[in-house]
């Protein structure tokens, strides 16, 4: 846990710098692939994901360590060859887990967040799941276990394999010649993120494109079919926590509402998007029919609200950096309290980005809890031991965030109601 936190202290600034560089490059080239609120939503999703991972909020039904101890035919040492075998084995597993997530209703929920951005850029790569709490597919690493690849090698190579999937989420790199036949390139992955009928559910490979070609899911990017990004049932929110559970909530409601006992059970394992026949007409769900005509989600926001969203993101990022750098001293159970506070922070300010007036309630609750914690314990998780004025800066943030959110809700959002007669938000 602490080691992973230290790794993220190095990785997070690198990823953020890459995102900001791509943003600048797009502006410089006259091809900006970012929208402000979408960008903050993506970065905030990345924060929730890494916090969840650091807290270890998932379990494996079948662990790799168990498989390698009980099923290994060979015992091999940690060499360059073993690392390569581990990398290929993880890539094989990644292909099948990825493909299953696209093809089965229940498993789509954990992956929908990654496709939910209607833009395609490095920031959208950071939209990763917080809704998966049980790892079911470790058995796909069986080839590595049989070959006796040590557990510690898999543990080291796994984050490298994950981080290596970041770079190809970009529109600024065209086709890459002979590399298109070997590795997953930006062109391949643009196809994967597209909702055009020609591209849907193709190119599931993560590093080596060979898996798609072997198993019949490869599709080249076509010059006359520009990719359109997103999901066919658009998320229509900037709140990454809501997006993580939207599909699951729909499945729960459909399973409850259908009169068919059979459908109540099979809905979870049917192809992604399947719904019982008796609920489709009674409870319609918005779905994109023509990918070239729909309007991207983007509620009108003032320049001030756009700037305030960046202030909120910056503050939560600083809190996360302190968190990851001091996991040992914060200790258990306080790390879970801190992690919950980060989730509540992201939830509240992304609700404001959606122009939801309930954002004021969420923000107020968050800030009262934060101030109460400081007054009760005398500090903010030991921050005064690192920064002498740390707790006062945190308190100032809580107070400022409350009044700023109140201003946006009571003036900007209330003006929406006056001018349009309805609220510009959805539950």
Helices and strands as residue ranges (DSSP letters): H 2-29, H 36-55, E 59-60, H 64-71, H 80-103, H 105-115, G 123-126, E 134-135, G 138-141, H 142-146, H 151-163, G 177-181, H 186-193, H 210-215, H 240-257, H 261-266, G 267-269, H 277-280, H 303-325, H 327-330, H 334-353, H 359-377, G 383-385, H 390-407, I 408-413, H 414-420
